[in-house]
Amino acid sequence: MIQPNHPPPLFCIAYASSMPRVNSRFLAVVFALLFSLPPFLASSALALQPDEIALIVNSNEPRGRELANFYAQARHIPDNRILELNLTPSDDLPFKVYEEQVVPQVREFLRTGHLEQQVKCFVTFYGVPIRIAARVSTPADSTELERIKITLNQTVEKIIPPVKKLEALAAQLDAQFAPTPGDDLDQLSARADRAMKVIRGQMSTIADPRRQLEVGADLLTALEPLLGASAKVQHDVIEARLHPATQPATQQAALQAMADQYTAAIERAKDLEQRRFDPKARDELRHVVAKNFGLLQWIKLLRDQADYLDPKETTAAFDSELAMVRWTVYPRVRWCENPLYYAAKRQAINMPTYMVTRLDAPTTDQVKRIISDSIKAETDGLKGKVVLDSRGLLIDKAQPTERGLAEYDESIRDLGHLIRKHTKLAVLADDNPDPLPANSADDVALYCGWYSLRHYIPECKFNPGAVGYHIASFEMLTLHGPGEQGWVPGLINDGIAATLGPVAEPFVQLFPKPADFFPLLLTGKLTLAEVYWRTTPAASWMLGLIGDPLYTPYKNNPQLQASDLPDRLRPMVSTTTQPIAAEK
């Protein structure tokens, strides 16, 4: 039986929760008012567990499978957690292959293994490509993109009348309400958001239940062009309560038929979403959304498909893209905000985002060493000094174009101050413009520095299990090329167990800030994977993490307590904080 608070299906929620350039607070208010959506829930375990991990290998690189077996045994990963992808051995994977082969296989692996609510982290191994190449558009793709852009421009104007209806209802309920001007999409969204707040506030003051229903019916009438059949069904349910039919069974049957039709449209749309690479599926999805889900979802779909078809800046690290493998719609131009990032502005409802790490290196023996060193250092407690190589850049003296660089330089210095204040760890800090020279430090446990573009300098002698990264572009362009001079392979060659770097130009602001990453690591509360994905601002972009996702180097000898951390980081290690979860 249909209930008055029957919630919208996941399809609509997914679209609403990920609107990239529209003020999505309006939809959040609508859903909170009408449907009482449940919160995004997380697993009860604080740290990542072995049974929450799945491993991905390339079937054409047997050594990768051997390493996955070695890791699974070492870390007690459950059976049947290794997915073999049939890929050409190469650093680069064509966009088309990722979309048409990798994504469907990963989703099917999760579905058939009943792992959709279990797995939180993927580990890619030696032999799996490190980079997804930019999309290559066909003439048909270009034509479709232009047609979508034209339709999008024509559709925005259609939002104006329903927004004005919302504002009229707000003014009817509150004589003090006055509409604001603005007819572009962001302004219209803000106007609707403002009107909805007033309506919501006024409805909460109405004592008469019948009057509440009448206002609710008026609200849903105004919302129907924006939300589509969901608002229509809700409106007719309220009308049935306000005006019971002489033949209630007939009335109920009609309402149920509407709901069934809406549910069928949902299921069809969900199926079509899985084939975003198929032009016919994209076209049919546009028809389904236009007919059933309202102007807001229609515009969101058009924008997502336009972004998907735009080939500009669609190169990404394989691992960073894989984090979004179950996202059916999201912008592919440049990056997406990482929903797992502690400072993310939006929370993804029913759009699971996975942690991804990589066990890869110039040689397979080095991969085994990374695994073994991580387990031993975790057991014994990582020991050694901290080396911080900043450049002397000051925020208050930086040019506007260099402010981002200065912020990261300041973050390295802030990290040093925090460690000196709250720990007994020895710190070697250099604040000169040039990198430290070779062999500047031994007995090193943690390292962070910059800048020597694709010219590795062996500054440190690392202890087994050491963790560190270098802030510079293109430092993981390849891991296996002869004579490679990037910092990621260089650090691995010199014995580091966990590092990160970009497979192309990443932009500095999308690196984890040192004063976020290392303090969380030093608490011993979070695994390497959780530390990285909590402090990395972007997904579907250029960075990748090398290391054992379960590695917790200070698990048995924590150097910082939650109370030592800056306020922004304390919730990440609080026992009352919800941990990272793939989905509810």
N, C-alpha and C positions, 0 to 999 in steps of 0.2 A: 504494500500500500504506500502511496506517495505521502510523504510528510512535509509540512510547511517549511521545515528547515533542511530539506534534502540538499546535500552539498553538491557543488559542481564537480564533475569528474576530474581526474588527474590531468587530463589534457589541458583543460582551461587553466588549472592552477599552475601547471608547468609554464605555459605561455606567460601568464601574469607575473610569475616570480622572476622571470629573467629578462624583462623589458630593458634593453640596453640604453636607449636614448629617449625614452618617454618616462615622465614622472610616474613610477609604478605605485606610489603611495595611494593614488586614487583607487586602484584595483584592490590594494590591501584593505583600505577602509571599507570598500564595497563588500568584500568577502567577510571581513570581520563582523560587519553589521548584519549581513543576511545569512551567513552560513556557519559561523562559529567554527572556523577551521582549526583542527588540532595542531599543536606545535610540532616542529621538526624534532624528533626524538633521537637520542644517541644510545649507543651501547653502554652497558653498565660498567664495563672494564675501563680502567683509566689509561692503560698503555696498550699499544698494539700487541696482539698475541699471534703465535705461529699459525693457529687455525683460521686467522683472518687474512692469510696471504695466499696468493696464487702466482705461479711462475710461468713466464712466457719465453719460449725458445724458438729458434729457426730450425725447422726439420732438415734444412740443407747444410747445417753446421753441427755435426755430431758432437763436437767438443762443447758446444753450448748446452746440449742435453746432459752430457756428463757432469758439467758444472752444476746444473740445476739439481741433478741427483745428489751430488756431493753436498750442496747447500741444504736440500730437503732433509737429508740424514743428519747433518750437523745441527740443524735448528728444529728438528722434529716437525716439519711441515706435514700435514696429513696427506695420505695417498690421493691419487687422482687430482692433484692440484697443478699439473704441468700441462700447459696448452702449447702444442706445436703448430707454428705457422709455416706455410710453404712459401718462402720468400727467396728471391735472388740475393745471395750474399753481397751486400754493398752497404756503405754508410748511408746512402740516400735511397729513399723509397718514394716512388711516384705517388702523388696525391690520389690519383684514381685507384691505385692498388690499395692504399690505406682505406679509402672509403668503401670500395666494393668487395674487398676481401677481409681485411683485418677487422674492421668494426663489426660486420655481421658474425664473424667467427668468435670474437671475444664475447659478444652478447649471447650467442648460442651456447658457448662454454659455460657461462654463468647460469643461464636458464636451465639447461639440461642437467647441470650438476647441482641445481637447487642452491646456488651460491650467491644469489643476488642480494640477500640480506646478511650474508656471512662475510664475504670478502671485502676488505677495506683497502688492501694494498696489492699492487702488482709489482713483480720484480722481473725486469727484462735482463737477458743474459747475452754474453759474448755471441755474436752472430746476428743479433737482431739489429736492424738499421737504427742509426742514432738520429736521423733527420728525415722529415717529410718534405719533399720538394714542393715548390709553389704549384698551385693549380694551373693547368693549361686549358684555356677556354677554347671551345670550338666555335665556329661561326653561329651555330644554332644557340649556343650558350649566350653569346653576345646579343643576339636578337631577343632572346627571352629576358635578359637583364634589362634591356632598354624598354621592353614592353612592361615589365614590372615597375620600373621607375615612373613611367607615364601614368600607370594605374594608381600608384602610390600618391602622386601629386594630385590626382583628381579626387582621391578618397578623403583626404584630410578635411576638405570643406564640408563633407557630410557629417562631421562630428559637431559642427557648430550648433545646429538645431537642438539635438538632445542635451548639449551642455547648457544651452539657454533654458531648456525645460527644467533641468536640475536647479539652476539659479532661481527660476521663478518659484519653484516649490520651496526653496530655502527662504526666499523673501516672503512667501505666504506664511511660513511658520515663524519667521523672525523679522519683525519690521525694521530692525537695525541693519539687516543684511543688504549690502549693495554690491552688484557684480563688478568685477574688474575687467579692464579691456585686454585684448590680445587674442589673435586668431591663428598664430602658428601652433604646431602640435604641442610643444612643451607648455605654451601659455594656456592652451585649452585644457590640457591635463591638469595644470595647476588650478585653473578655474573650477573644474569639476571636483577636484580634491577639496577645495575650500568649501564649495557648496555642500558636498557630502558631509563634511565635518559639522556644518551647521544643522543639517537635517538630522544627523545622528544625535547631536546634542538635544535637539528639540524633541525628537521621538522619545528620548529617555525621560522627558518630563510629562508625557501624556499619561494620565492615570486611567482613562477609559480604554479598556482592551479593544473595543470595536473601533474607536477612533484611531488607535495605533494601527490596526489592520487597514483601515481606509488610507491612512498616510502611506503605509507600506505598499499598498496597491498603486498609489500615485507615483511613488518612487520607482517601482518596478516598471511602470509604463514609460517613465523617462529613461530608465536604464536599458530597456529592451533593444534599441538600436545599437547601444554600445556593447552589451553582453550577449545579445542574441537569444537563442531558444531557452537558455537557462533562466533568464529573467522572465520570459514568457510563461514557462511552466510554473515558476513561483507565483507569478501574478494570477494565473488562473486557479491555482490552489487557494490563494487568499480569497479570490472572488467566490469560489465554491463555499468557503466558510462564511463569507458575508451574505451570500444569497443561495442558500441550499436549494437544490433542484427538487421538483416534485417527483422525479425519478432518480434518486441518488445513485443507483447502480449504473445507470446510463452515463451520468455525469462522471462517476469514478472511472468508468471504462474509457471515456474520452481523455481524461487526464492521464490515465496510465498509458494510453496509446501515444500521447505526446511525449511522455517520459521515455517510453521504449524507443521511439524514433530518435530522440536526442541521444540516448545511450548507444544506439546503433551508429549514429554519426560519430560519436566519440571513438568507438572501436575501429571504425573505418579510418578515421584520422590517425589514430595511434599506429595502425598498420602502415599507412602511407608515410608517416614520419620516419619509419625505419629504413625507407629507401630514398633518402634525400638526394642520392646520386642519380636517380632515375628521372629524366625529364617528364615522362608520363605521370609518374607518381607525384611530382611537384605540381603539375597542372591540375590533377584531380584533387589534391589537397587544397589548392586555392579555391576550387569550386565548393568543396565540403565546408571549409571555414567560412567563406562568404555567405553561404546559405544558413549556417547553424550557429556561429559563434560570435557574431557581432563585429562592429567596426574596430574595436580595440584589438581583438585577436587577429582580425583581417590585416590591419596595418602592421601589427607585430610580425605576422607571417611574411608579408611582402618585404619588410625590412630584413628579416632573417634570410630570406631567399636571395635578396639582392646582395647581401653580404657574402652569402655562400658562393654566389656566382662570380663575384668580383675577384679576379686573380691577384690583385695587388697585395703584397706582404702576407702571403698565405703560407710561407715556409714556417716550419715549427720543429722543435725537438720531438722526436717520436714519443718519448716518455711524457712530456708535458701535454701533448695532444691526447695521449691514451688516458690521462686523468679524466677527460670529458667523454669517454667512450659511450656512455649511456645517455649523454645529452643528445636529444634529437634535433634541437634547434638552438643555435648560438652563433654569434658573429665569428667569422673566420679571418676577417681582416685584422692584422696585428694580433692583439691578445684579448683575453677575457679576464676579468677580475677573478682571482682564485677564491671560490667560496669558502675554502678551508683556512684562508688567511685570517689571522686574529683581528685585523682591522678592516675586514671586508664590509662594504657598505650594505650589501644585500645578502640575504640568506636564501639559498636555493631550496625551495620546497619540492620534495619528490623529484629532485634532479641530482642524483648521486654523483659525487665527485670522488675519485679514487686517489690515494697516495700512490706514487710510482717512484721506484728507485731502480738503479741499474747495477748489476754485478758484471763489470766489463773492465778490460784493461788491455794494454798492448800485448800481453801474453796470457795464456790460460793459467800458467803457474802463478802469476800475479793475482789473478782472481781468487784462486785457492788461498793465497797468502792473505788477501784482504779478509776473507771469511774467517780463517783461523786466527789471525791477529785480533780481529774484532771480538771473537768469543773469549779469547784468553785475556785481553785487556779489560773486557767487561767483568770477567770473574775476578781478576786481580785488582782492578781499579786502575784507570789510566793515570800515569804519572809523568811529570815533566813540566817544562816551563812553557810560557805563552810568548809568542813572537808576534808583534803588531807593527806593521810597516806602513804608516800613514805618510802624507805628502806635505803637510804644513798648510793645507788650504783652510781658510777661515770664512765662515758664512757671511760675516758682516763686511768683509772686504772683497767678496767674490763678485765677478761680473754676473749679470742675470743669466747668461748662457752657461755659467760655471757653477751656479748655485747648487744644482743637483750633485755635482762632484764634491763640493764642499760639505754637503750634508753627510755623505758617506764617509768622507775623511773625518768629520766630527764624530761620526758613529764609532769609528775605530778608536779614537781617543777616549770617547765615553766608555767604551768597553774596558780599556785599560784602567780608567779611574775606578770603575766598579770592581774589577778584580783586585786591585790594590787595596781597596777599602774593606772588602768583605772576605778575602781569602789570603792564604799564605803562599799562593803560587808565585813563583818568580816570573817577572815580566820584563822582556826586552822590547822596548818601544822606540822606534825611530820615526821622527817627524820631519825628515828632510825630503826634498822633492824627488831625489833619485832613489831607486830601490836599494835595499841592502845588498852589499856585495856577496859573492859566493862564500859559503862556509862561515857565515856570521854567527851561527848558533848551533849548539848540539843539545841533546837531551830535550827535544822539543815535543810537546804534546798537542798544542793548539797553535794554528798559524792563520793570520789574515793580513793581506797586504795588496798593494797595487803600485806601479802601473808599468808594465814592460810588455807591450803588445806582441803576443806570439813569439816571445823571446824569453824562454824559461831561464831563470837564474837559480841555481841550487843554493839558496840562502841558508837552508837548515838541514840538520841531520835529525830525522824523525824517529821517535820511539815507536815500537810496534803498537798499532791502534790509533796513531795520531789522526787528528781531524783538522782540516784547514782548507781555505780556498783563497783564490786570487781574483780580484775584481778587474776584469779586462775582457775585451771582446774576442770572439772567435777562438777561445781557449780550449774548446772541445770540438773543433772543426773535424777532427778525426782522432781515433785512439790507436789506430793500427798502421798508419802510414809510415813508411821508412823515413827516418830523420825528422820526425815531427817535433816541432819546437814549442807547441802549446803548453800552457801551464798545467792543464789537467793531466795529460800523460806524463809530463815532467814530474809532477808531485807524486804520481803513482809509482813511477820508476824509482823515486827516492824513498819509497816505503810508506807513504801515507795510506791510511785505510779508508778514509771518507773525504770526498771533495765534491765540488760542483763547478759547473762552467757552462758557457753558451756554445751552441752549435752554429751560431751566426751572430749578427749584431743584436744584442739584447736590450740596449738602453740601460744606463746605470740604475735608474730608479726601480728596476724590476729585479735586481738582486736582493736577496735577504740582507737586511741591515745587520752588520756585525754585532751591534749592541742589542739586537733582538735574538739572533741565532745562537750565539755562544752562551749568553746567560741561561737560556732555557736548557741547553745541553749540560751546563755545569750543575744544574740541580739534580741530575740523575733521575728525574721523574718521567721524562718522555724519551721515546726511542728516536733514533736518527731520522726516520721517516717523518715522525710527528713534528719534530723540531723544524725540519725543512719546510713541510707543507703548512705549518702554522705561521711561518715567517716569510713565505714567498708570495709577493703580491699578485702574480699573474699565472694563468694557465693558458694552454693552447699557444705557447710562445717558445722561447729559445733555450731556456735553461734546463739542465738535467743534473740529477744527483747520482754520484757514484758511491755505493756503499751498501752494507747490510742494513736493511730497513729496521731490524730488531736491535741493532747495536745501541747500547746505552752505556757509554764509556764511564760515566760517573755513578752508575747504579749502586755500587758498593762503597764509593768514597765521595759522596756529594760535596761539592765545594761551595754551593750557594743554597740558601733556604728561600722559600717563597717570599719571606719578609724582606730579603735582601734585594729583590727585583724591583725595577720601576713599576709603578702602578699599572701601566698598560699591559705588563706581562704576567702579573700575579694570577689573574684568572686562569691562565693556561696550565698552571700546576697546582691549583687549588683542588682539594679532594671533593669539592662540591661542583666542580666545573664539568660540564659534559665534554667528553672527548670527541675526537674526529670520528665520524661515522659515514659510511657510504650512503646510507639511506635510512629512513625510519623503519 
